[in-house]
Amino acid sequence: MTLVGIVVVLVVVGLMLWLINTYIPMAGAIKSLLNIVVFVVVLIWLLQVFGLIGPINGVHMPNLK
C-alpha cells in the first residue's frame, strides 16, 4: 500500500464519519461510541499497514491494493 493510498483511505473514512455525525441524528453517547470504535479500528489498521503489529487472531482486516 502506498502512502497516497493510505491518505485516501483516511480521508474517505474521515469524510464518512463527518457525514454520519453531521446529518444522522443520534444520541451523544452513541455518537461518541461510534467515533471511538472507528478510531480504534483505523488505528489498528494503520499499525498493521506499517508493520508495527501483526495480524490479530480471529480478526480479518482486508488488504487494500
C-alpha positions in Angstrom: 0.0 0.0 0.0 1.4 3.4 -1.0 1.3 6.5 1.2 -1.2 8.1 -1.2 -3.5 5.1 -0.8 -3.3 5.3 3.0 -4.1 9.0 2.9 -7.0 8.4 0.5 -8.4 5.8 2.9 -8.0 8.1 5.9 -9.8 11.0 4.0 -12.7 8.8 2.9 -13.1 7.3 6.5 -13.0 10.8 8.0 -15.4 12.2 5.4 -17.9 9.4 6.0 -17.6 9.8 9.8 -18.2 13.5 9.5 -21.2 13.0 7.3 -22.7 10.5 9.7 -22.0 12.8 12.7 -23.5 15.8 10.9 -26.5 14.5 9.1 -27.7 11.5 11.1 -29.4 12.4 14.3 -28.4 10.2 17.2 -27.8 10.4 20.9 -24.5 11.9 22.0 -23.4 8.8 23.8 -23.9 6.7 20.6 -22.1 9.2 18.5 -19.1 9.2 20.9 -19.0 5.4 20.9 -19.1 5.3 17.1 -16.3 7.8 16.9 -14.2 5.7 19.4 -14.8 2.5 17.5 -13.9 4.0 14.2 -10.8 5.5 15.7 -9.7 2.2 17.2 -10.3 0.2 14.0 -8.4 2.8 11.9 -5.5 2.8 14.4 -5.2 -1.0 14.4 -5.3 -1.0 10.6 -2.6 1.7 10.4 -0.4 -0.2 12.8 -0.8 -3.3 10.7 -0.1 -1.5 7.4 3.1 -0.1 8.8 4.1 -3.4 10.2 4.2 -2.4 13.9 1.8 -5.2 14.9 1.0 -8.5 13.3 -2.4 -9.9 12.4 -4.8 -10.4 15.3 -6.2 -13.9 15.7 -9.9 -14.1 14.7 -10.0 -10.6 13.2 -9.7 -10.3 9.4 -8.7 -6.8 8.2 -8.7 -6.8 4.3 -5.7 -5.6 2.5 -6.4 -2.7 0.2 -4.5 -3.0 -3.1 
